[in-house]
Amino acid sequence: MLLLAAAFLVAFVLLLYMVSPLISPKPLALPGAHVVVTGGSSGIGKCIAIECYKQGAFITLVARNEDKLLQAKKEIEKHSINDKQVVLCISVDVSQDYSQVENVIKQAQEKLGPVDMLVNCAGMSLAGKFEDLEVSTFERLMSVNYLGSVYPSRAVITTMKERRVGRIVFVSSQAGQLGLFGFTAYSSSKFAIRGLAEALQMEVKPYNVYVTVAYPPDTDTPGFAEENKTKPLETRLISETTSVCKPEQVAKQIVKDAIQGNFNSSIGSDGYMLSSLTCGMAPVTSITEGLQQVVTMGLFRTIALFYLGSFDSIVRRCMMQRAKSEIADKTA
């Protein structure tokens, strides 16, 4: 009986491997493709633009600061592989007015052709304890991180479906996979992107349009430096349990996954574990990916429990230290 069950399992796995290539999307060819990157003037966004430009793409950079856009344009142009490539810069706040975003996307398409890949990288982070954060902070982060991804995506999706080709990338965060101390405003805005991406992928998959959600860890960018200014001690200590990645490394992985049409894009072993743990009902690009998630789930959940215990311990220690300091201040 056991031999029969084992034989059936092996046959089933082999069948899945044979069928897997039939359901995997065809890779997107970047040479000559039009790639739009929001938040492309610095950090991960700029590095994604550089990586796509190195592979022959035409780039539209979208950001608020014109000076930073022009500086980024000069940096990107150094990596051209032919004299036909173009870097277009457009200054707009993608989180404020949909009609403005729609207009700038139309301008970009008139100059460089239909958008083949959209990378939603505009975002910001503010950390603080729930009761210390202003209500306006929650509104601002949801506007920038969530609506700042909805508006550009809405502006390109109709053309992508008509052409039966396209990639939409949402840059979330590992804080969009698990909630952490100090990130009640930030995590919720990044978790929202996951829901948007899953629902959108189900809508557009029949049109050969594929969605990728990237979950980068702490990355050495100007945004990360700004985030560190407001981090509570607990958040900083938890963040220090993992290393800080280079934006170039993150960008290469995101571009690779987007080209392949992978729904999840993660960095490093921690990222892989988190993506497997939080896959839930997320779509898979191949049967192999689904099998890996099934096989590793139990082990990764066990490891995650140790991580969570460590994080809780950090929070308790900080609370006790704070209480001791308050007592010492009162008795001084």
C-alpha positions in Angstrom: 0.0 0.0 0.0 2.8 2.4 0.9 4.6 1.6 -2.3 1.5 2.3 -4.3 1.0 5.6 -2.6 4.6 6.5 -3.2 4.4 5.5 -6.9 1.2 7.6 -7.3 2.9 10.6 -5.6 6.0 10.3 -7.9 3.8 10.0 -11.0 1.8 13.1 -9.9 4.9 15.2 -9.3 6.3 14.2 -12.7 3.0 15.1 -14.4 3.1 18.5 -12.7 6.6 19.1 -13.9 5.5 18.2 -17.4 2.5 20.5 -17.3 4.3 23.4 -15.5 5.9 24.9 -18.7 2.5 25.1 -20.3 1.1 27.5 -17.6 4.2 29.6 -17.2 4.2 33.0 -18.9 6.4 33.8 -21.8 9.3 36.1 -20.6 9.0 39.8 -21.5 11.7 41.0 -23.9 13.1 44.2 -22.5 15.1 45.4 -25.6 13.0 48.2 -27.1 10.4 47.9 -24.4 8.9 50.9 -22.7 9.3 50.8 -18.9 7.7 53.4 -16.6 9.1 53.6 -13.1 7.4 55.7 -10.5 9.6 56.9 -7.6 12.4 56.5 -10.1 14.6 59.4 -9.1 16.3 57.6 -6.3 16.8 54.3 -4.3 15.3 51.0 -5.6 13.3 52.8 -8.3 16.4 54.4 -9.9 18.3 51.1 -9.7 15.4 49.3 -11.4 15.4 51.9 -14.2 19.2 51.4 -14.6 18.8 47.6 -14.8 16.1 47.8 -17.4 18.1 50.4 -19.4 21.1 48.0 -19.4 18.9 45.5 -21.1 17.9 47.9 -23.8 14.6 49.3 -22.5 13.3 52.9 -23.0 12.6 54.5 -19.7 10.1 57.0 -18.3 10.9 58.2 -14.8 8.1 59.6 -12.7 8.7 61.4 -9.5 8.0 64.7 -7.7 11.4 66.4 -7.6 12.5 67.7 -11.0 16.2 68.2 -9.9 16.5 64.6 -8.7 14.8 63.4 -11.8 17.3 65.1 -14.1 20.2 63.8 -11.9 18.8 60.3 -12.2 18.4 60.7 -15.9 22.1 61.5 -16.3 23.1 58.5 -14.2 20.9 56.1 -16.2 22.0 57.3 -19.6 25.6 56.2 -18.8 24.4 52.6 -19.0 22.9 52.7 -22.6 23.6 49.9 -24.9 22.6 51.7 -28.1 22.1 55.3 -29.3 18.4 54.9 -29.8 17.5 54.5 -26.1 15.7 57.4 -24.4 15.1 58.4 -20.8 12.0 60.6 -20.3 11.5 62.5 -17.1 8.0 63.6 -15.9 7.4 65.4 -12.6 4.1 64.6 -10.9 2.8 63.3 -7.5 1.3 60.0 -8.4 -0.8 59.9 -5.2 -2.8 63.1 -5.5 -4.8 63.4 -8.7 -5.7 60.5 -10.9 -6.4 62.7 -13.9 -2.9 64.2 -13.7 -1.3 60.7 -13.5 -3.4 59.6 -16.5 -2.3 62.6 -18.5 1.4 62.0 -17.9 1.1 58.4 -18.8 -0.5 59.4 -22.1 2.3 61.9 -22.7 4.9 59.1 -22.1 3.1 56.7 -24.4 2.9 59.4 -27.2 6.6 59.8 -27.0 7.9 56.3 -26.3 5.0 54.0 -27.3 2.7 51.8 -25.2 3.9 50.9 -21.7 5.2 47.3 -21.6 6.2 47.4 -17.9 5.0 49.6 -15.1 7.0 49.6 -11.9 5.2 51.2 -8.9 8.1 52.2 -6.7 6.8 55.5 -5.2 6.5 55.2 -1.5 7.4 56.4 1.9 7.7 55.2 5.5 7.1 56.7 8.9 7.5 54.6 12.1 6.1 55.2 15.6 3.9 53.6 18.2 0.3 53.5 17.2 -0.9 56.0 19.7 2.0 58.4 18.9 1.3 58.6 15.2 -1.0 61.3 14.0 -4.1 60.2 12.1 -2.9 62.2 9.2 0.2 59.9 9.0 -2.1 56.9 8.3 -3.9 58.9 5.6 -0.7 60.0 4.0 0.9 56.6 3.9 -2.2 55.0 2.5 -2.3 57.7 -0.1 1.3 57.5 -1.2 1.9 53.7 -0.8 -1.5 52.4 -1.9 -3.2 55.0 -4.1 0.2 56.0 -5.5 0.3 52.4 -7.0 -3.4 52.3 -7.9 -3.4 55.4 -10.1 -0.5 54.6 -12.5 -1.7 51.0 -12.8 -5.2 52.1 -13.6 -3.8 54.4 -16.3 -1.9 51.7 -18.2 -4.1 48.6 -17.7 -6.5 49.1 -20.5 -3.8 49.4 -23.2 -2.0 46.4 -21.8 -5.1 44.3 -22.0 -5.8 45.5 -25.5 -2.3 44.6 -26.6 -2.3 41.3 -24.7 1.0 42.0 -23.2 2.3 43.7 -20.1 3.9 43.6 -16.6 2.8 45.6 -13.6 5.2 45.6 -10.6 4.2 46.6 -7.1 7.1 47.3 -4.7 5.8 46.4 -1.3 8.1 45.5 1.6 8.7 42.7 4.1 6.7 44.8 6.4 3.9 44.1 3.9 4.2 40.4 4.8 4.2 40.6 8.6 3.3 43.4 11.0 6.1 44.8 13.2 6.3 47.0 16.2 6.2 50.7 15.1 4.8 49.9 11.6 1.0 50.1 12.2 0.7 52.8 9.5 3.4 51.6 7.1 2.6 47.9 7.3 -1.1 48.4 6.7 -0.4 50.5 3.5 1.9 47.8 2.2 -0.4 44.9 3.1 -3.1 46.7 1.0 -0.9 46.4 -2.1 -0.9 42.6 -1.7 -4.7 42.5 -1.9 -4.8 44.8 -4.9 -2.2 42.7 -6.7 -3.9 39.4 -6.1 -7.2 40.6 -7.3 -5.7 42.4 -10.3 -3.7 39.3 -11.4 -6.9 37.2 -11.5 -8.5 39.9 -13.7 -5.7 40.4 -16.2 -4.0 36.9 -16.5 -6.3 35.9 -19.4 -5.0 38.9 -21.3 -1.3 37.8 -20.9 -0.7 40.6 -18.4 1.2 39.6 -15.3 1.6 41.2 -11.9 4.7 41.0 -9.6 4.7 42.0 -6.0 8.2 42.7 -4.6 9.0 42.4 -0.9 12.4 43.9 -0.4 14.0 43.9 3.1 15.7 46.9 4.6 17.6 48.5 1.7 20.3 51.1 1.8 18.3 54.0 0.2 17.6 57.6 1.0 14.1 56.5 2.1 15.5 54.0 4.5 17.8 56.7 6.0 14.7 58.9 6.5 12.7 56.1 8.0 15.4 55.5 10.6 15.0 59.0 12.0 11.6 58.1 13.5 12.0 54.4 14.4 11.3 53.5 18.0 14.0 51.6 19.8 12.0 48.3 19.5 11.6 48.7 15.7 15.3 49.5 15.3 16.4 46.5 17.3 14.1 44.2 15.4 15.4 45.6 12.1 18.9 44.9 13.1 18.3 41.2 13.3 18.7 41.1 9.5 21.3 42.8 7.2 20.7 45.8 5.0 20.6 45.0 1.3 22.1 47.1 -1.6 19.5 48.6 -3.9 21.3 47.2 -7.0 20.8 43.7 -5.7 17.2 44.2 -5.0 16.6 45.9 -8.4 18.2 43.0 -10.3 15.9 40.4 -8.6 12.8 42.5 -9.1 13.5 43.0 -12.8 14.3 39.3 -13.2 11.1 38.2 -11.6 9.0 40.8 -13.5 10.4 39.6 -16.8 9.5 36.0 -16.0 6.0 37.0 -14.8 6.6 35.7 -11.3 3.9 36.9 -8.8 6.3 37.0 -5.8 9.7 38.6 -5.8 11.8 38.1 -2.7 15.4 38.7 -1.7 17.6 36.3 0.2 16.8 33.3 2.4 14.6 35.3 4.9 12.6 36.8 2.0 12.1 33.3 0.4 10.9 32.0 3.8 8.5 34.9 4.3 7.1 34.5 0.8 6.5 30.8 1.3 4.9 31.3 4.8 2.6 34.1 3.6 1.7 32.7 0.2 -1.9 31.8 1.2 -4.1 32.0 -1.9 -1.5 33.9 -3.9 -1.1 32.8 -7.5 1.9 30.8 -8.6 3.8 31.0 -11.8 4.8 27.4 -12.0 3.8 24.1 -10.4 7.3 23.8 -9.1 6.8 27.0 -7.0 3.6 25.6 -5.6 5.2 22.3 -4.6 8.1 24.1 -2.9 5.6 26.1 -0.8 3.7 23.0 0.2 6.9 21.1 1.2 8.6 23.9 3.1 5.5 25.4 4.9 5.8 23.3 8.2 9.6 23.9 8.6 9.4 27.6 7.8 6.5 28.0 10.3 8.6 26.4 13.0 11.5 28.8 12.3 9.1 31.8 12.2 7.9 31.0 15.7 11.4 31.4 17.0 11.7 34.7 15.2 8.4 35.9 16.7 9.5 34.9 20.1 12.7 36.8 19.7 10.8 39.9 18.5 8.4 39.7 21.5 11.4 39.4 23.8 12.9 42.6 22.4 9.7 44.5 23.0 9.4 43.2 26.6 13.1 44.2 27.3 12.6 47.7 26.0 9.4 48.1 28.0 11.2 47.0 31.2 14.2 49.3 30.5 11.8 52.2 29.9 10.0 51.4 33.2 13.3 51.3 35.1 14.3 54.6 33.6 11.0 56.2 34.6 11.4 54.9 38.2 15.0 56.2 38.4 13.9 59.6 37.1 11.2 59.8 39.8 13.6 58.9 42.6 16.5 61.1 41.4 
